[in-house]
Amino acid sequence: MRLRNVTGSREYIADSRYVIHEYKEKKGNWKEVFGNENPIRVEIGMGKGRFIMDLAEANPDVNFVGIEKYSTVLLRAIQKQEEKELPNLVFIRMDAEEIDETFASGEVDRIYLNFSDPWPKDRHAKRRLESRQFLERYDHILRKDGIIEFKTDNRALFDFALEEVEPAGWKLDECTFDLHADSRLCEGNVMTEYEEKFSSLGNPICKYIISR
Ligand code: SAM
């Protein structure tokens, strides 16, 4: 995403009622943000937000939190939400490294990771959102029966992610190296922006679902 310098995006985000600004203060109290007891699902690195917005629209009894590091990308998601005004969707601009300072133990029902940045250099492996370091953070916030769903077209990143599952104490529930050819796992699939782009180029999409 090369949208990092759209003028005024930080100011726009600071004024948005769809963005939770003091997010660490909400830890343990996210139900109050939504005003109900519905489960809370989080997408990390949501980009321009197409996936989470489609999910939120189709699942009004579930609450969604979209996390994105860069203001200029988040701005696009906010602009879409201003048109739709979905009551079950909010955003946070933050680095996912802070996720276990943001949600309390068991507060999150499900985590979505879609087309995460690959960080190809070995020395950056711990920055990958599927690394054991991140799985440990997710372990702190996810309900005991909660799951993580991960999609990517990057085979090297997917292979790395698969190797991290067991050493981190998780188990592989589902796995495919070609989601769109797998009628069972693809049923109800909601496309992301990157998924649409890369699958249209002929790249197979890998997906796993993991739990503890
Ligand atoms: N998930 C979207 C999709 O599938 O279309 C966007 C994919 S894009 C390749 C990855 C996104 O994750 C970028 O918008 C990037 O800024 C965000 N991101 C990467 N690392 C992050 C982190 N540590 N915390 C929050 N967002 C992050």
Residues whose N, C-alpha, C, O or C-beta is under 5 A from the ligand:
A	BS01	SAM	M1 G45 M46 G47 I67 E68 K69 Y70 V73 M94 D95 A96 E97 N114 F115 S116 D117 T192 E193 Y194 E195
